[in-house]
Structure formats: C-alpha cells, structure tokens
Amino acid sequence: MINHLYETHIQVTNLEQSIAFYKKLGLELAHFIEERRVAFFYIGKDRQMLGIWEVPHGTEIKKRHFAFGVDLEDLLHSIEWLKEKGIQPIQSFGKQPIEAFVHTWMPAAAVYFEDPDGNELEFISWLQDEPKDIGYVPYLSEWIEMHQH
C-alpha cells in the first residue's frame, strides 16, 4: 500500500535562514506562508515535500533526522560539494567526514551534515552488494575493498 514517504516537517528558529540553506541544497521552494511562518520545499522529480516551521522566539526546537536519497556518483563528491556551499559535513558513527561510510545492514553509503538548527541530515545511496553484519561501520573505500576479493 505505501510506496514512499511523501512529506516530512521540521522546526527551525529562523525561517529566512533555513529557506536560504535548503535552497543552497538545491530544493525547490514550493510555497511560503508568511503569517504562519512556514515554507514548503519540493524534493526530487516525484516532488516529495519538506515543511519547515519557525517556532516562536525562545522556544526550543525538537531536532529531527532525515535522509536525502542521492545517486552514488553524487554521493562520492558530496563532501566537497557541501564544503563548497559552506556546509561542514559532520562525524557520525565514529567516522570522521573524510569520505562516505556504509550502513552495512542495508547496505547504503552515507554522509551526514546539519542544517542551521542542528537537524541532522544525511545523503544516502543504496549499494548493490548484499547486506553484511561486520560489527562496525566501515568507510566506503573499505567496503569496496572487502567486496573486490
């Protein structure tokens, strides 16, 4: 019955700053409602939606995590791409952001970063290999090396 996630929503402290950030990622601003302090972005050709809601000044936001699906070729260059846009990739699962790492149970390669409010974002790309529980999270280059033998 369910085919995909159509939309998700997050809280932000500064709507204009967040609109600029998500535009920098290449998302298409679809709708902006000033009086409600909300903006909606289309993601990808299927137009999944991200809603960003500004909370009243002084209100603590509830931070969220979500992932953007990307082609593996794009993921391989995503760390440099983010840095060129002034966005610093972050450490995750004990891995420094020097290259993508692999969620081996899927398997999928990933790079993590944050929006201006600390919502944890991820670029993720499925790998064609079989899932394998190896007891740790390897860098993508390590995963590739394991599968060449």
N, C-alpha and C positions, 0 to 999 in steps of 0.2 A: 504494500500500500504506500509506504513512504519512499520517495525517490531521492530526495535531497533536503538539506536544510535551506529553507527559503530566506529566513532573515534572523538576525540576532541584534541585540541592543546593548549598549554600554553607557555608563555615566562618565561625564567629563566635568572639569571645573571651569574651562574656558572654551566656549563653543567656537569662536572665531579661530583660536589657535588650533583646535582639533580639526576644524574644516580644512585649514591650510595643511596640516600634517597628512590627513587622509587623501587630499588632492595630490600631495607630493608622492604618495604611494601609487598614484595613477587611478584611484577610484573616481567614479563619475558622480558629482553632486546631483542628485535627482530632485530633491525637494528641501526647502528650508522654511521653517515656520518660526519667525522672529518672536511672536508673542508667547509661544510655548517653549522657546529656546531648545529647538530640536532640528536636526538635519538628517536627511536620509541619503545614503550613497548606494549606487548600483555597483555590483561586483561581477565582473566577467560577462561573457556573452549571454548567459542564462539569467542575468540580472538578479542574482541573489541580493539581499539588501542588508545594509548595516545602518542602524539608527543610533545616533549619538545624542544624548540628552544632557544638557547642562543642569547641574544641581545648584541650588541656591548657595550663594557665597557663605563659606564657613561650614558647609555640610561635607562630611567625609564621604567620599565615593566608595562604592563596592567595586573593587577591581575584578576584572574578568580575564579569561584567556580564550583565544580562538585562533584558528589557523587559516591561512590563505593557501589554497592549492595552487602550485606553480609547476611548470614543466621542469624536468630535471636539468635541462640545459640552462634555464634561467636560474635555477637554484645554485648551480655551480658558480655563478657570478654574483649571487645576491649579496654577499658580504661587502664586496667592493661597491655594488650598486647602492646599497643602503648608506655606506660611508660617504659616497659622492653626494648624497642628498642630506648629509649632516645627521644621519641616524646611526647610532652606535649599536651594533649587534651585542647581545649580552651572553654571559656564561649561563649554561643550563646543563643539568645532569652531570655537573662536574667538568664539563668541557668548555675550554676557552673558545671564543668565537673566531677561530683561525680558519676553520672550514666547517662544512656541514657535518653533522653527526647522524647516526642511524638509530631509529627506534626498531630494534631487531625483531620484535614480536610482530611487526606489521608486514614486511619491513618498509620503512619510509625514511628518507633523508630529510633533515630539518635544520633551520636556522631560526634563532629566537631574537626578538628585539622588543622594545616597549614604545607605547605612544607617550605623549607628554604627561599623562596622568598615571603612568605606571601599569596600564593594562598590558598584559603580556601577550604579544603577538608572535606568530610563527609563520614562516614559509615552509611548506611541506610538499614533498614529491614522492609518489609511490615508486618503489623499486621492483624490478621484475623477478628478483630472487625469491626463494621460498623463505618463510619466516624461520628464525632460528634463535632459540634462547641460549645466548652465550654467557650470560651472567654479568654483562657490563654493556655500556653504551660506547660503541667504537666511533671514531671519525669515519667519514665516508671512504677515505682512501684506504683505511684499514679493512673495512668491509669489502671493498673491491678486491684488495689483495687476498683476502680469505677465499673469495669465490673464483680466483684465477687458477686455483690448484685443484 
